[in-house]
């Protein structure tokens, strides 16, 4: 559980999260970032600029103080780190934020399409998907980041129009699950549209299914499996060197 993680463990989890979402299609040069905070803390731990998502180590995860307005201009942080800070400020319930440019999520955000309730993956998002409509510009200013947080609202995900996605979770495990599930749901929706007329899950059925499918008790099991997957990817990369 989040409450017993140390700072070192949190940094390690952020690094693992970066590598996990890289395996799920979030890799884009050295762009994209994951952050997290411990419950009740005002210090955020975020991937630094420089390494690609699939290269991140715990030492690449840097602190930012939510109460320090001069933190972001310092060297080492991604230009869009302000997006994370404003989501945390707006959402006391959020313990982890992910921003990236996954193929299918970014593609959906470049259309007038919406996420449909076609699969078990989609039912995680029964409360909808927000849309930040300001356009494709980098989110580097506080005002822009505040509007991203507004577009997210109380939901788990917002699409950034012609740009990418922002994901919020109760902790790193939930944020990774949400990021992976979102991309899978949109990918399957894209495939379904080529096979016939999609048949959505009725809203009432989706609401009933969601709490059974997505339970806190499953998260540590999922995380352990993801850690094994990251370890296998490291081994494979080392073998091919």
N, C-alpha and C positions, 0 to 999 in steps of 0.2 A: 504493500500500500504506500501511497505517496507520503504519508505522514512520517514514515520511519526512514526515508531516504536521507542520506547525508548529501552535502553539496558535491562531494566527489562522485557519488553515485548518480546524482542528477546530471552532472556534466557528462558522465559516461553514457547515460541514457539518451541525452540529446545527440551525442555523437552516433550512437547506434541508430537513432531515429533518422538521422541524415542518410546513413548508409541504406537503411531500409527503404525509404521513399525513392532513393536513387534506383534501387532494384525494381521499383514499381512505375518507372517512367517519368520521374520528376527531374532527371538529370538534364541540365541546360548549361553547358560551359561550367563556370564556377558560380552560377547564380542559384538562387533558392536558399532558404534558411529555416531553421527550426530553433525555437526558444522554449524555455520552461522556467517555472518558479516553484519554490516550495510553498505550501499553504501559509497564508498570512504574511509572507515575505514581500518586501518592496524591491528586492534585487532580482533582476531577470538574468538568466544565463542563455546566451545566444551564439550561434555559429558565427565565427569571424569571416570576413571576406578573404579571398585567396584560394583556399582549397575547394575542389569540387565536392559535391555532396557525398560521393562515394570514397572520398579521401579523408573525411573528418575524423579526428582523434579527440579525446577529451580535452587536451591542451588547446584545441582550437575553439573551445567554447568559453566565451568571455562574459564578464558581468557588466550589467548596466543598472544603475540606480534609477528607479522610477521617479525619484524626487530630485534628480540632478539634471536641470535643463541644459547643461553644457556637455552632457555625456556623449551624445551622438556625433558632434563635429570632430571628436578625437579620432585619430587613425585607428584602423582595425575593424570598424563596423561596416556592414553593408549599407548602402545609401538608403535602402527602404526599411531599415530597422525601426524607424519611427512608427511604422504600421503596427508592429508588435506592441510597442508601448501604449498606443492609443486603444488597442483592443483590451489590454490588461486594465487600463484605467477605466474603461467603460464596463468591464465584465469581471467583477470580483470572483465569479465562479470559475473563471478560466485559469488553468494551470499550465497550458502549453499552446503555442501558436505555430503554425506552419504556413509559409508562403512559398509557392513554386509555380512552375510552368509545365504541368503535366500535359501530355499530348491531347487526351480526350477532354479533360476539363477545360483546357485553354480553347480547344476547338468549339466546345459548346458555348463558351462565353463570347465567341466571335460570331454567334448566330442569334436569331430570335427564338431559338428552341428553349425548352425547359426540361428539367429532369422529370421523368415519368416513373410511376410506381410499377415497374415491370418485374422486379426481382426482389429477393430477400435483401440484396445489397441496398436497393433504393429505399427500403422501408426505414433505414436509419434516419432518413431525411423527411419524415412525415410532416415536420414543421416547416418544410420548404427550404429553398436555397436563395440567399440574398443575391442582389446584383448591384455592383458599384458601377455607376453609369458615367463617371467623369471622363472616360476615355482611356487611351492606352499609355498615357504619360507615366513615368516612374513616380511612385508615391514617396516623396522625399520631404514634404512639408507637413507640419502639424495639422493644418486645415484639411489637407487631402486625407491624411490618416484618420482624422476624426470622422470624415465621411465614409471611409471604409468601415470603421467600427459601427457607424449608423446603418450601413447597408447590411452588415452582418446581423445586427440586432441581437436577439437572444438565440439565434440559430447556431448551427455547427459550421456552416460553410457559406461563403459568398464568392461568386464569380466576379472577377475584375474584368470588365468589358474589354475585349481585344488584348488581354494581358496575361491572366493566369488565375490563380485561386488563392484564397486565404481560408485557413481551417483553424477552428478553436476547439480545444478539448479540456476535460476536467484535469487531465495530467498527460504526460508524454504518451502513455499507452493509448489513451482514448484519442489523442490527436493523430497518432499514426494509424490506428484503426479507421478513423474517419477519413483520412487522406487516401488510404489504400481502397477503402470501400467506395468512396466517391468515384475514383478513377475506374474501378471495375464496373460500377453501376452504369456509368456513361458509356463505357466501351461496349457493354452488353446491349445497351439501348441502341447504339449505333449499328451493331450487328443485326439486332432484331428488325430494325427498319428496312434492312435489305432482304429479309426473308419473307415478309408478309406484313399485314396490318397489325401493329402491336396491340396486345390485350392487357390493359393495366390491371393491377390488383385493386379491388374495390377499397375505397378509403377506410371503411370500418375494419376490414380485414387487415389492412396494413397497420392500423393503430393497435390492433390486438397482437399482431405478430411481433412488432418492434421490441417490446420489453422481454419477450421470450428469446428472441434472436440475439439481442445485445444486452448482456448482463455483466455487471461488474465482476462477478465471480469467474468469468471466463478470461479476463484480461491478463492475468499472470501466466496462464497456460499459453495464450497467444504470444505474449512477450517472449517466453522461453523458446517457443518455436521460431520466432523472428530472430532471436539471438543466434540460434543454431544456423539459420539461413545466412546471416551475415558472416558467421564463422566459416561456413562452406565457401562463400564467395571470396573471402580473404585467402583461403587455402588454394582455391582454383587460380586466383590471380597470382599467388606466389609460385604455383607450379608452372604457370605460363611465362614467368619472368625469364 
